[in-house]
Amino acid sequence: MIATNTLFPRRHGDTVPPPVSASFSIVAPLAAAAIVVASLGSGCRLMPRGPASQDLAAARRLSNEGLSAADRNDLVRAEGLLERAVKSCPSDVDARRHYADVLWRRGERLEAVAQIAEALTLSPGDVGLCIDGGRMYMELGLLDDADRLAAEAVKGAPRSADAWQLHGQVALARGRDEDALADFHKALAIAPDDRQVLLATAEVYRRLNRPQRALATLGILGETYGPNQTPPDVLALEGIAQEALGRSVDAMESYRQAIAHGGSTPEIEQRLAALTSGGQTAEAAVIRR
């Protein structure tokens, strides 16, 4: 991890200042002290000029170049530029945030988490960092850490759909389906058309054996896509809900569409094969009669 080492040069004039009033002689040192304290607490972020501000300017320039490289999917160059940005101004939270994102995309997950953790020490309670870090911890299976950051996120931004979604995802990963459903509904109250939250909500309804509610939620989700644009995972979940409701023909059609759109999985193929075989068996029984 890159350590913080920011310098704060001080200059003293050679000339003797003119006399000042008694009140000013008290206020001026207090104001100067306040500026010094603020500067020390923020590293190179608030210094108006001098080496620290130059470091910040260099970090921002390198960050912008790194983000441009990342947009071009040149992640190797992006990583190098963002690493230099962090070294140039270790207290620049945004540089660390972007660096962590590129590291994560490059598969350097532990280093990415370390950068997010360092950024959070510089900016405690930053909701965006809590959400990013919580998602990373989730994927690494570190649910205690993910839960902690998710709780910080919803506390810091109770009107954030992303925060409630993360909170619900952690609950879902821990098997607390009802808690997850409540969190997802809070997220939908803020962002009713959020596709990820709608899909997660439908999945919870499926787990709770409430296929009618799952199908209704998927119907709302489907309306956010254009004709023939529904993703295969949505189609597959629709098929599962339809199958649970005894709508075999609809379920088979949903499974076929999911497979046609590139969503072929062993489970979906097995479900489709079972329904097709069952339909053929039933049709043969009718013919024998």
C-alpha positions in Angstrom: 0.0 0.0 0.0 1.3 3.5 -0.8 2.0 5.6 2.2 1.0 9.2 2.7 3.9 11.7 2.9 2.6 15.2 2.2 4.9 18.3 3.0 3.6 21.7 4.1 6.3 24.3 3.5 6.1 27.5 5.6 7.5 30.9 4.6 8.4 33.8 6.7 8.9 37.4 5.5 12.0 39.4 6.3 10.3 42.7 6.9 8.7 43.7 10.2 4.9 44.3 9.8 3.4 47.6 10.8 1.6 47.8 14.2 -1.9 46.3 14.4 -4.8 46.8 16.7 -5.2 44.6 19.7 -8.3 42.9 18.4 -6.6 42.0 15.1 -3.6 40.7 16.9 -5.8 38.1 18.6 -8.0 37.2 15.7 -5.3 36.8 13.0 -3.3 34.0 14.8 -6.5 32.1 15.5 -7.5 32.3 11.8 -4.1 31.2 10.7 -4.2 28.3 13.2 -7.5 27.2 11.8 -6.2 27.3 8.2 -3.1 25.2 9.3 -5.3 22.6 11.1 -7.6 22.3 8.0 -4.7 21.9 5.7 -3.1 19.2 7.9 -6.4 17.3 8.0 -6.8 17.2 4.3 -3.4 16.4 3.0 -2.7 18.0 -0.4 -6.4 18.7 -1.1 -6.9 22.2 0.4 -3.5 23.8 -0.1 -3.9 26.9 -2.3 -0.4 26.8 -3.8 3.0 25.3 -3.4 4.2 21.7 -3.8 1.1 20.2 -2.3 -1.3 21.8 -4.8 1.1 20.9 -7.6 0.9 17.3 -6.4 -2.9 17.4 -6.5 -2.9 18.9 -9.9 -0.5 16.2 -11.1 -2.7 13.5 -9.5 -5.8 14.9 -11.2 -4.1 15.0 -14.6 -2.8 11.4 -14.2 -6.3 10.3 -13.0 -8.0 11.8 -16.1 -5.5 10.1 -18.4 -6.0 6.8 -16.5 -9.8 7.1 -16.8 -9.4 7.7 -20.5 -7.3 4.6 -20.9 -9.8 2.6 -18.9 -12.6 3.8 -21.2 -10.6 2.5 -24.1 -10.2 -0.8 -22.1 -6.5 -0.3 -21.9 -6.4 -1.4 -18.3 -2.6 -2.0 -18.1 -1.9 1.7 -19.0 -4.8 2.8 -16.8 -3.4 1.0 -13.8 0.0 2.5 -14.3 -1.3 6.0 -14.6 -3.6 5.7 -11.6 -0.9 4.2 -9.5 1.3 7.3 -10.3 -1.7 9.5 -9.4 -2.0 7.9 -6.0 1.8 8.2 -5.4 1.7 11.9 -6.5 -1.0 12.7 -4.0 -1.7 9.9 -1.5 -4.6 11.8 0.1 -6.6 12.2 -3.1 -9.6 10.0 -2.4 -10.9 10.0 -6.0 -7.5 8.8 -7.3 -7.6 5.8 -5.0 -11.3 5.2 -5.9 -10.5 5.0 -9.6 -7.3 3.0 -9.0 -9.3 0.4 -6.9 -11.8 0.1 -9.7 -9.2 -0.6 -12.4 -7.3 -3.0 -10.1 -10.6 -4.9 -9.5 -11.2 -5.1 -13.3 -7.7 -6.4 -13.7 -8.3 -9.2 -11.3 -6.1 -7.7 -8.6 -8.9 -7.9 -6.0 -7.1 -7.9 -2.7 -5.1 -4.8 -3.8 -8.3 -3.2 -4.9 -9.9 -3.8 -1.5 -6.8 -2.4 0.2 -7.1 0.9 -1.9 -10.8 1.2 -1.0 -10.0 0.7 2.7 -7.3 3.3 2.5 -9.7 5.7 0.8 -12.2 5.2 3.6 -9.6 6.1 6.2 -9.2 9.4 4.3 -12.9 9.9 3.9 -14.8 8.0 6.6 -18.5 7.4 5.8 -18.2 8.2 2.1 -21.3 6.5 0.8 -19.9 5.8 -2.7 -16.8 4.2 -1.2 -18.9 2.1 1.2 -21.0 0.8 -1.6 -18.0 0.0 -3.8 -16.2 -1.6 -1.0 -19.3 -3.5 0.1 -19.8 -5.0 -3.3 -16.1 -6.0 -3.5 -16.4 -7.7 -0.1 -19.6 -9.4 -1.2 -17.9 -11.0 -4.2 -15.0 -12.1 -2.0 -17.4 -13.7 0.4 -16.4 -11.4 3.2 -20.0 -10.9 4.4 -19.2 -9.3 7.8 -17.2 -6.5 6.1 -19.8 -6.2 3.4 -22.6 -6.0 6.0 -20.6 -3.3 7.9 -20.1 -1.1 4.9 -23.7 -1.6 3.7 -25.0 -0.5 7.1 -22.8 2.6 6.9 -24.1 3.3 3.4 -27.8 3.2 4.4 -27.1 5.3 7.5 -25.2 7.9 5.5 -27.7 8.0 2.6 -31.1 6.6 3.5 -32.4 7.8 0.2 -29.9 5.9 -1.9 -31.3 3.0 -3.9 -27.8 1.6 -4.3 -27.2 1.6 -0.6 -30.5 -0.3 0.1 -29.8 -2.7 -2.7 -26.3 -3.6 -1.3 -27.9 -4.0 2.2 -30.5 -6.4 0.7 -27.9 -8.3 -1.3 -25.9 -9.0 1.9 -29.0 -10.1 3.7 -29.9 -12.4 0.7 -26.4 -13.9 0.8 -26.9 -14.7 4.5 -30.2 -16.4 3.9 -32.3 -13.6 5.4 -34.8 -13.6 2.5 -37.5 -11.5 4.2 -35.0 -8.9 5.3 -33.6 -8.8 1.7 -37.1 -8.3 0.3 -37.8 -5.4 2.7 -34.5 -3.7 1.6 -35.2 -4.2 -2.1 -38.7 -2.6 -1.6 -37.0 0.4 0.0 -34.7 0.6 -3.0 -37.7 0.4 -5.4 -39.5 3.1 -3.5 -36.6 5.4 -4.5 -35.8 4.0 -8.0 -38.9 2.0 -9.1 -37.4 1.2 -12.6 -34.0 0.0 -11.4 -33.5 -3.3 -13.3 -31.1 -4.9 -11.0 -33.3 -4.3 -8.0 -36.4 -5.6 -9.8 -34.5 -8.7 -10.8 -33.3 -9.3 -7.3 -36.8 -8.7 -5.9 -38.2 -11.3 -8.3 -35.5 -13.8 -7.2 -36.4 -13.3 -3.6 -40.1 -14.0 -4.3 -39.0 -17.2 -6.1 -37.0 -18.3 -3.1 -40.0 -17.5 -0.9 -42.2 -19.7 -3.1 -44.3 -16.7 -4.2 -44.3 -17.3 -8.0 -47.2 -15.0 -8.7 -45.4 -12.0 -7.2 -42.2 -13.0 -8.9 -44.0 -13.1 -12.3 -45.6 -9.7 -11.6 -42.3 -8.1 -10.7 -40.7 -9.6 -13.9 -43.5 -8.1 -15.9 -42.6 -4.7 -14.6 -39.0 -5.4 -15.4 -39.8 -6.6 -18.9 -41.5 -3.3 -19.7 -38.2 -1.5 -19.3 -36.8 -3.4 -22.3 -37.6 -3.0 -26.0 -39.1 -5.7 -28.2 -36.9 -8.9 -28.2 -34.4 -7.2 -25.9 -35.3 -9.0 -22.6 -32.1 -10.6 -21.2 -31.9 -14.4 -20.9 -31.7 -14.4 -17.1 -35.0 -12.5 -16.9 -36.6 -15.0 -19.4 -35.3 -17.9 -17.5 -36.7 -16.6 -14.2 -40.0 -16.0 -15.9 -40.0 -19.6 -17.0 -39.4 -20.8 -13.5 -42.2 -18.8 -12.1 -44.6 -19.9 -14.9 -43.6 -23.5 -14.2 -44.3 -23.1 -10.5 -47.8 -21.8 -11.4 -48.5 -24.8 -13.6 -48.2 -22.9 -16.9 -46.1 -25.4 -18.7 -46.6 -24.1 -22.2 -45.6 -20.6 -21.2 -42.7 -21.9 -19.2 -41.4 -23.9 -22.2 -41.6 -20.8 -24.4 -39.7 -18.7 -21.9 -37.0 -21.3 -21.6 -36.6 -21.6 -25.3 -36.3 -17.8 -25.7 -33.7 -17.7 -22.9 -31.6 -20.4 -24.6 -32.1 -18.6 -28.0 -30.8 -15.4 -26.4 -27.6 -17.1 -25.1 -28.9 -18.0 -21.7 -28.4 -21.8 -21.9 -27.6 -23.3 -18.6 -27.8 -27.0 -17.4 -30.7 -26.1 -15.1 -32.8 -24.4 -17.9 -32.1 -27.2 -20.4 -33.1 -29.8 -17.8 -36.3 -28.0 -17.0 -37.2 -27.6 -20.6 -36.4 -31.2 -21.3 -38.6 -32.3 -18.4 -41.5 -30.2 -19.5 -41.2 -31.3 -23.1 -41.0 -35.0 -22.1 -43.9 -34.6 -19.8 -46.0 -32.9 -22.5 -45.2 -35.7 -25.0 -46.1 -38.3 -22.4 -49.4 -36.6 -21.7 -50.1 -36.3 -25.4 -49.4 -39.9 -26.0 -51.7 -40.9 -23.2 -54.5 -38.9 -24.8 -54.0 -40.6 -28.1 -54.1 -44.1 -26.6 -57.4 -43.3 -25.1 
